[in-house]
Amino acid sequence: MTGKKIDEKSNIYSYLDNPVDGGCFVRILTIQGWAFSVTGEKVEIDILMNNELFDTITITEKRDDVKTAFVDFNINAICGFKKTYQKKDIIKYGETFNVAARIKDATGHEKMLGPVIVQKVDSIPEGPIRANYGLVWDAVAKTEETARHSVSGFANLDEYDRAGRESVEMFKSLVGIHPEDIILEIGCGVGRVGRIIAPLCKKWIGTDASKNMLKYAEQGLLEGHKNIELIHTNGFDLSDVESETVDFVYSHFVFMHIDEWDRYIYVKEAYRILKPGGKVYIDNINLCGNDGWNSFITLCEIDPACRPPNISKTSTPEELYMYLEKGGFKDIKIIPESLVVSGIGTKP
Ligand SMILES: C[S@@+](CC[C@H](N)C(=O)[O-])C[C@H]1O[C@@H](n2cnc3c(N)ncnc32)[C@H](O)[C@@H]1O
């Protein structure tokens, strides 16, 4: 959850998540936040543009993060607000204008969020490009906590550990893990999976384009494990790894963050470094699955100016099949699930 702001006099707690001060948009402006009154009074939100009343909205969104953060108040999880406005509807406010949200409860108490300054732009403002993988992911992995959160969606250590174990169980059932195996991960992050797989194999090699990720991987991994090697890669190939030296290569929760060409290049690199008979595993969010489609639709709502460079992009089952087939793999198996599609193949 983002910050919390408290107005003790009015008993209104609230926060504006979006827009942020200095934010910009190309197509749509999303106003999003949360608000509740500790007395349980219903709240409404006046949206102000350049200090003029523009719209009044109500609470509609479920915010489990807020409910958890304010557990003592036993509030309703439906305490969020969100509305998007098209550029054409707010053009009259000029190129740069201010946005505020006035929260009101039924007893006449008020609380002001903002104003924040936003800017309309005609093209995407400059920022780090997606394919600058190392820099983009170093920025994500500024602290150990943000790094851990970004690789699994969990900052909580127990959840993070459970998710890592689930991944390893999946590899065991799909391809098998053997004590003599040399295993390499493309995009290993902080070693969420590596720390669990390493004790089960001869050697685990973690590769990643982000030095920060590898720094946290090293701190959390190397102690107690002598069969681990971490390699900082250029984000495009595995040129530091010798051909035909590895038994199993996997890339888990990485393809959504990289471009199609780089996905395929990694599949070809996996083929090169695998011994004959070695196996590869790749996955991505499944555009053709129900949950995968929902995740795609959710991201449609993000204004192009606000899309992070590492935003998740999906794959279809056919796309993964194509990479594996054209990459030379045999015995290809594609597993399309509701959220994730995965593919495995064997080097003949
Ligand atoms: C969502 S995390 C997943 C980490 C890990 N596979 C896991 O399941 O815990 C994505 C990882 O891929 C790395 N990454 C992103 N682009 C990459 C690229 N082109 N080459 C290698 N690693 C990359 C990031 O630095 C990050 O550590």
The ligand as an SDF file (V2000), in Angstrom:
LIG
                    3D

 27 29  0  0  0  0  0  0  0  0999 V2000
    9.9790  -11.0350  -12.4670 C   0  0  0  0  0  0  0  0  0  0  0  0
   11.6650  -11.2830  -12.2040 S   0  0  0  0  0  0  0  0  0  0  0  0
   11.7470  -13.0560  -12.0720 C   0  0  0  0  0  0  0  0  0  0  0  0
   12.9740  -13.5560  -11.3390 C   0  0  0  0  0  0  0  0  0  0  0  0
   13.0790  -15.0500  -11.1780 C   0  0  0  0  0  0  0  0  0  0  0  0
   13.0590  -15.7320  -12.4500 N   0  0  0  0  0  0  0  0  0  0  0  0
   12.0090  -15.6060  -10.2840 C   0  0  0  0  0  0  0  0  0  0  0  0
   11.1270  -16.3290  -10.7860 O   0  0  0  0  0  0  0  0  0  0  0  0
   12.0340  -15.3210   -9.0920 O   0  0  0  0  0  0  0  0  0  0  0  0
   12.4040  -10.9430  -13.7700 C   0  0  0  0  0  0  0  0  0  0  0  0
   13.9300  -11.0220  -13.7170 C   0  0  0  0  0  0  0  0  0  0  0  0
   14.4220  -11.0130  -15.0490 O   0  0  0  0  0  0  0  0  0  0  0  0
   15.5500  -10.1800  -15.1130 C   0  0  0  0  0  0  0  0  0  0  0  0
   15.6630   -9.7360  -16.5040 N   0  0  0  0  0  0  0  0  0  0  0  0
   14.8850   -8.8300  -17.1450 C   0  0  0  0  0  0  0  0  0  0  0  0
   15.2520   -8.7290  -18.4210 N   0  0  0  0  0  0  0  0  0  0  0  0
   16.2950   -9.5990  -18.5930 C   0  0  0  0  0  0  0  0  0  0  0  0
   17.0910   -9.9500  -19.7020 C   0  0  0  0  0  0  0  0  0  0  0  0
   16.9100   -9.4060  -20.9020 N   0  0  0  0  0  0  0  0  0  0  0  0
   18.0700  -10.8700  -19.5240 N   0  0  0  0  0  0  0  0  0  0  0  0
   18.2720  -11.4330  -18.2980 C   0  0  0  0  0  0  0  0  0  0  0  0
   17.5470  -11.1260  -17.2220 N   0  0  0  0  0  0  0  0  0  0  0  0
   16.5550  -10.2250  -17.3670 C   0  0  0  0  0  0  0  0  0  0  0  0
   15.2600   -9.0740  -14.1220 C   0  0  0  0  0  0  0  0  0  0  0  0
   16.4250   -8.4070  -13.7130 O   0  0  0  0  0  0  0  0  0  0  0  0
   14.5820   -9.8520  -13.0060 C   0  0  0  0  0  0  0  0  0  0  0  0
   15.5380  -10.3220  -12.1150 O   0  0  0  0  0  0  0  0  0  0  0  0
  1  2  1  0
  2  3  1  0
  2 10  1  0
  3  4  1  0
  4  5  1  0
  5  6  1  0
  5  7  1  0
  7  8  2  0
  7  9  1  0
 10 11  1  0
 11 12  1  0
 11 26  1  0
 12 13  1  0
 13 14  1  0
 13 24  1  0
 14 15  1  0
 14 23  1  0
 15 16  2  0
 16 17  1  0
 17 18  1  0
 17 23  2  0
 18 19  1  0
 18 20  2  0
 20 21  1  0
 21 22  2  0
 22 23  1  0
 24 25  1  0
 24 26  1  0
 26 27  1  0
M  CHG  2   2   1   9  -1
M  END
$$$$
